[in-house]
Amino acid sequence: LIGYTIGNKLFSITPKIGGMVGIPIKSKGYYVNPELNALVEEKSIKWLFNYQVSVDIKLNNLSIIPFYRKNASTLIHSSTTSNSYSGWGVQLGYTLKLK
């Protein structure tokens, strides 16, 4: 992710944008066929490509990161099914400095 931090040591805001590359853990799944009368096994793509937009808000040692993620392409090889996933979320964290 690439971002720019605005603020000081006590409070800062960092808008970020970036992409992610991954490998699926499960490579097969079942989907309903177009006639809606049977399940068809489909294989996933070999590489996952996602993008993310987030804002990292830090107050002292507390970090709150609202984000939005979306697949850049469909996840399965299929002539009848197209799917894409997206999600909103919030990550929470606390930073401890060890000396």
PLY file of the C-alpha trace (Angstrom):
ply
format ascii 1.0
element vertex 99
property float x
property float y
property float z
element edge 98
property int vertex1
property int vertex2
end_header
0.00 0.00 0.00
1.12 3.54 -0.70
0.04 6.43 1.49
0.87 9.88 2.79
0.83 10.70 6.52
-0.61 13.96 7.80
-0.19 14.74 11.49
2.28 14.48 14.36
3.36 11.93 17.00
0.08 12.07 18.93
-2.41 12.04 16.05
-2.05 11.20 12.37
-4.14 10.24 9.34
-2.70 8.22 6.44
-4.88 7.65 3.36
-3.60 4.57 1.45
-4.26 2.81 -1.83
-2.70 -0.35 -3.20
-3.00 -3.81 -4.61
-2.51 -7.36 -3.41
-1.52 -10.61 -5.13
-2.29 -14.03 -3.68
-2.81 -17.72 -4.32
-6.19 -19.35 -3.53
-6.20 -21.89 -0.71
-9.12 -23.87 -2.09
-8.95 -24.34 -5.87
-12.37 -25.92 -6.52
-15.95 -25.04 -5.69
-19.49 -25.93 -6.69
-21.93 -23.55 -8.38
-25.50 -23.96 -9.62
-25.70 -24.40 -13.39
-27.71 -21.94 -15.57
-30.76 -24.26 -15.61
-30.73 -24.23 -11.77
-31.05 -28.02 -11.57
-27.51 -29.26 -10.78
-24.23 -28.31 -9.19
-21.20 -27.83 -11.43
-17.61 -28.02 -10.19
-15.54 -24.98 -11.17
-11.83 -24.33 -10.66
-10.48 -21.04 -9.37
-7.93 -18.89 -11.11
-4.28 -19.48 -10.19
-3.56 -15.94 -8.96
-5.80 -13.51 -7.06
-5.54 -9.78 -7.69
-7.21 -7.35 -5.29
-7.10 -3.64 -4.63
-7.66 -1.81 -1.37
-8.40 1.73 -0.22
-7.93 2.55 3.46
-7.35 5.34 5.97
-5.00 4.68 8.89
-6.04 6.84 11.85
-3.59 6.82 14.77
-4.13 8.38 18.19
-1.10 7.82 20.46
-0.66 4.02 20.31
-4.19 3.17 19.09
-4.70 2.49 15.39
-8.08 2.38 13.56
-8.06 1.48 9.87
-11.35 1.48 7.93
-10.87 -0.18 4.52
-12.56 -1.34 1.32
-11.26 -4.33 -0.71
-12.39 -5.66 -4.09
-11.26 -8.37 -6.50
-9.77 -6.96 -9.68
-11.02 -9.95 -11.70
-13.43 -12.87 -11.49
-12.31 -15.71 -9.22
-13.30 -18.75 -11.27
-12.89 -20.01 -14.85
-16.45 -20.35 -16.09
-18.38 -19.45 -19.20
-21.67 -19.25 -17.27
-20.72 -17.81 -13.88
-18.98 -14.58 -13.04
-18.24 -13.65 -9.47
-16.39 -10.94 -7.68
-16.06 -10.21 -3.98
-15.74 -6.95 -2.13
-15.78 -6.03 1.52
-15.77 -3.18 3.98
-14.08 -3.56 7.33
-12.22 -1.99 10.20
-8.89 -3.11 11.62
-8.04 -2.15 15.20
-4.61 -2.26 16.74
-2.47 -1.13 19.63
1.27 -0.51 19.32
3.72 -1.36 22.09
7.28 -0.10 21.85
9.82 -2.51 23.25
13.10 -1.07 24.49
0 1
1 2
2 3
3 4
4 5
5 6
6 7
7 8
8 9
9 10
10 11
11 12
12 13
13 14
14 15
15 16
16 17
17 18
18 19
19 20
20 21
21 22
22 23
23 24
24 25
25 26
26 27
27 28
28 29
29 30
30 31
31 32
32 33
33 34
34 35
35 36
36 37
37 38
38 39
39 40
40 41
41 42
42 43
43 44
44 45
45 46
46 47
47 48
48 49
49 50
50 51
51 52
52 53
53 54
54 55
55 56
56 57
57 58
58 59
59 60
60 61
61 62
62 63
63 64
64 65
65 66
66 67
67 68
68 69
69 70
70 71
71 72
72 73
73 74
74 75
75 76
76 77
77 78
78 79
79 80
80 81
81 82
82 83
83 84
84 85
85 86
86 87
87 88
88 89
89 90
90 91
91 92
92 93
93 94
94 95
95 96
96 97
97 98
